[in-house]
Amino acid sequence: MKIFEAMAKNGHEQVFFNYDRTTGLKAVIAIHDTTLGPAQGGCRMWNYDNEDQVLTDALRLSKGMTDKCAAADLDYGGGKSVIWGDPKTDKSEALFRAFARYVDVLNGRYMTGTDVGTTYDDFIIALKETKYVGALPEEYGGGGNSGLITAFGVWKAMKAVAKELFGDDSLKGRTIAVQGLGKVGYSLVGHLVEEGANVVACDINQENVDRAVKEYGIKSVSPDKIIETECDIFSPCALGAVFNDDSIPRLKCKGIAGAANNQLAEPRHGEMLQKRGILAAPDFVANAGGLIQVCDELEGYNKERAFRKTAMIYDRILNIFAIAKEQNITPYEAANHIVAERIDTIGRIRRNYTGK
């Protein structure tokens, strides 16, 4: 990969490569944009095939965090860290202490927390070496399971999609297909079932499926069939790039709202969805609940305040749909315009010298 070309393409500020010879830690920290404030973004641990995949994921995810912060009216920028390793076999206390020391070197320019492949326990260890971590358990001053508030926000986004599509935001009697029953997808199903929706779901982990079927009485399908499930709203809550040249023609839904990051394999796939008449809530707006919670922790976590901020996702999604309709663009393009305008406006304000 031509690293500087890749950074210039999407406006990245810095990329840090970190190696610790004692633990074998191999990690990348990418900082995308700090116009609005210090970079926020979780730490992903994944067993990538090669170095290019590690860097690509760090760059892609860090930009997504900038968009998510700006769209949620948070005064933080976007960053992401990626540890190259198998989260099932390569974790150790020493590894996360080594990683935390590299985070600490940045002196608050970047703050991190849990993501795919990492847990609370990893960052309780990291706290021994740096204070720049969030998404912590309540007993450590955090907000606890961020999957709960993320699911709440996705549920609100889904209701906004229903409002736009059907003129009524009730999900009662609607068929919702949920892809992924991890900590967000499982909690989301709880909201949907409570409201009276008909849920069809899948997960690559059969234990997750069995738990959801037993707890909520939902229907399940195999992971390769979920994309073709006939439904009102499709909810991707697993890994990204779910909407691509192969999957979009197979969709049998009217709307989309889910927790997965970077759901479009390429920006042009937003146009493909629109041409098919499928209304998609931009993922970085719909799934911002966890980030809102982490940022609230930095002010001294208040659960009521965090959930109130997250509930605003409903109005943000409806505003995005209105702009998209007015300007004849896709919801993703409308959301990107909002992000760019906020970063530009705040950036210009902060150019004024205040004597500090």
N, C-alpha and C positions, 0 to 999 in steps of 0.2 A: 504494500500500500504506500502511495505517496502521501505521507502524513500531513505535510503543510498544505497540499492541495485539498485534502479531505477536511482539514480545519477551516480553510478559507471558504469552502463551499457553503458551509452553514454558519460561519461566523464564530467559531470557537476561539476562546482566549488562550487557554493553556491545557496541555496534556502532560501528566506526570507518570513516569514509568518507575515502578517500585519493586525492588528485589531484595529479599533478606536471605543471606546465605545460611543462617542458622536454621530457619524453618522451611526454607524453600519457597517462601511467599513470592508469588508473581501477581502483581496488581497494577491496574491502570486507574488513575483518577483524572476524569475529564471535566473541565470547567468551561461551560458554554458562554454564558453572559452574566455579568454582575452589575449591569446598569441599575437594576432595582434594589440590589442588596447582595449580601453574601450568598454563595451558591448552596442550594439544598438538593439533596438527592441520595437515595439509599445505596447500599452496597449489595451488589449481586454476586453470588458465587456459583459458577457453572463450569462444567467440564467441556470447554470448547475444543474444537478440533485443531485450531491453529491460532497463531498470533493475530492474523488479520481479523478473525472473528471476534477476538477479545476487544481489539481497538474499535472495530465497527460498532459493537454493542455499546461501548462506553460513549462514543460520540453520538450515536443515535439517541440513547436514553438521556444523556445530559441536555441535549436540545429540547427533548420532550419535557424536561423539568422546567426549563425556562418558560416554555409555552404554558405549562400548567400553573406556575406561580403567577405569571402575568394575567392569565385568564381568570384566576381566582382572586384578583386584587390583593395579592400578597407582595410585600416589599422584600422579596428574595429573588435570587437568580437561579440558574439551573446548573446542576453538576451531577455527576454519577461516578461511582467507583465499581470496578469489576475485579473480583479475585478469580484467577484461573486455577480451578481445582474442583475435585468432586466433593460436594458438600456432605456426602454420606461417609466418606473415608478420609478426607484430607484435613478436616478441622482439628484444631488443638488450641489450648489456651495461648501457647506461645505464638501461633500464627496470627491470632487476632490482636494480641498485644503488639506484635511487630507492625501489623497493618495500622493500628491505632496511632502508633508513634509517627508514621508517615502522614496521617491526617493531622496530627497535632502540629507538625512542622508548618502547616499552612496557616496556623494562628487564627482560625475562625473564618478564613476566606471560603472554606468548604466545610459543611456539616453533613453528617451521614446517619444512617440507621438501617433498619431491616429492608430486605427486598427478597427476590426469589433466591432461595438457597441459603438465606441467613435468618437468624432468629433473635429473640430478646436475649437469650443466654449469651450469644456471641458478643452483644454490645454491652452487656453487663461486664464482661471481661474487658472490652475496649475502654470502658470507663476508668480502668486502672491506669491508663496511659494518656487519655485525652478527655476533655470535657465537651468536645465538639461532636456529640452524638445525641440523637433523639429517638423517638418511637420506642420509649422505654416502658417497662411495667409501672403500674401505679405506685408500687412500694418504692420505686426509685425516682419518683417525681414526674413520671410520664403519664400518658393518657391510656395506657394499656393497649389491648388488641386493636390495631388500626384497621383491621379488616371489617370491624363492626361499623365504623363511621364511613369507610369507603363504600360498603354495601348500602348504607343509608343514602349516600349521595347518588349512587347509581340508580337506586329505586326512585329518587326524586327526578333524575334525568329521564328515566323510563316513563314516568308519569307525564313529563313535559312532551315527550314524543307522542304519547297517546293523545294528549290534548290537541296537538297539532294535526295528528292524523284523523282523529275521530270526533273532535270537538268536545271531548269529555276526558278528564285525566284519570278516571277510574280504571283500574286494571281488573276489576271483577269480571269473571267470565272470559277474559282474554287469555289466549294461549301464548305462553312465553317459553322460548327454548333457551336454556342456560348451558353454555359450553364451559365446563370447569366448575368443580365443587370444592375448591380450596377454601381458605379462610374468608375470602370475599364472596365467592359464588354460593357457598353454603349459607352464609348469613343473608344474602340477597334472597335466596329461596324462602327463607323464613318470612321476610316482608311480603313476598308475592303470595304465598299460601295464606297468610293472615288476611290479605286483602281479597282473597277469593279467586285468584288467577289459577289457570290450569297450567302446570309446569311440567315440561319435558326437559330432562337434563342428561349430561354425560360427564365422565371424567376418565382419564387414563388410569387412575387409581381406583380399583373396584371397591376398596374399603370406603372411599368417600361416597361412592354411589350407594352402597348398601346402607350407610349411615343416613343419607338424605331420604332414601326410599322408606326406611323404617321410621324416621322421625316425622316426615311430612307427608308420606303417602303419595309421592310424585311418581310420574312415569320416567323410565330411563331408556336410552337408546345407546348404541355403540358410538364411540367418538367419531368414526368415519361417516356416520349417518346424521349427526346433529345438524350439519350445515344444510341438509336437504329436508329438514323437518318443517312441515307446513305450520306456520305460526303467525301471530300478529307482530310480535317483537322478538328479535334474536338478540341474545345477550352474551357476547364473548367475554369470558372471565378467566382465560388461560393465557398463553403466550401470544405475542403479537404477530403481525403480518397475516392475519387470518383472512383478510379480504384481498384477493389476488385474481389473476386472469383465470385461474381454474375454479376458484370457489364462488365468485360472484354470479356466474351464470346458473349455478346450482341453488342459489338462495331461494327460499319460498316464504319470505317474510315481507312485511310492509314497513317495518322500522327496525332500528338498531340502537341499543344502548347497553354498554357493558364496561367492565372494569379493566380489561386488558389494555396494556400500553401499545402505542404504535400499531393500531389495528389495520391500517392501510399498508400493504406491501410497498406501494409507491403512491405519491400524491395523486396521480392520474386515476387511481382506483376510486377516489371520491367521486369523480365525474362518472365513472362506470356505474356506481351505485345510483347516482341521481338519474342517469339515463334509463335505468331499470325501474325508476319510480320508488326507490327505497329511501326512506328518510333516516339519515344517520346522525346521531348525537356525537359530536367530536369527542373522542376518548379522553383527551387531556383536560376537558372541562367536566365530563361526567364522572371521572374517577378521582377527582381532586380531594375527596374527603380525608384520606390518610395524610396527605400533605398538609391540609388545613390543620389537622390535629397536631402534627409534629411542629408546625410553626407556632401554634398556640402554646405548646409546651415552653417555648422560649420566652413567653410572656408570663409564665406561671400558669399551668394548665387549668382551664375552667371548662368542664364538660358541656355545660349549657351553652356557653359562648361558642365553643367549637361546633356543636351540632347546629346552632343557629346560623353560623357562617356557611356550613355545609348545605343547609336547606336552601340557601340562595342559588344553588346549582339549578334548581327548577326554573327560576326567572332568567338566569343567564342563558340556558338552553333555548328558552322561548325567544329571547332577544336575538340570539344567533339565527334562529329560523326566520325571524322577521327581516333581519338584514339580508340574509341569503335570498329570500323571496323578492325583496325590494330591488336588489342589485343583480338578480338573476345569476347568482353564483352558488356554489355548493356550501353547505354548512361548515365544512372544514375551511374553505377559503374565507368565509365570513369570520370564523373564530381566529384565523391567522391574522386577518386585518385588525381585529380588536387587540390582539397581542402586540403586533407591530406598532400600532398607534399608541398604546399605553407605554411601551418601552421608550419610544421616541419622545413622547410628551414629558415623562418623568425625567428622562435623560437630559432634556433641554432645561427643565427647571433646576436640576442639580448642577448645571454649569454656572449658575449664579454664585458668585463668591460671597460667603457669609462671615468670613473672618475666622472660621474654625479650622 
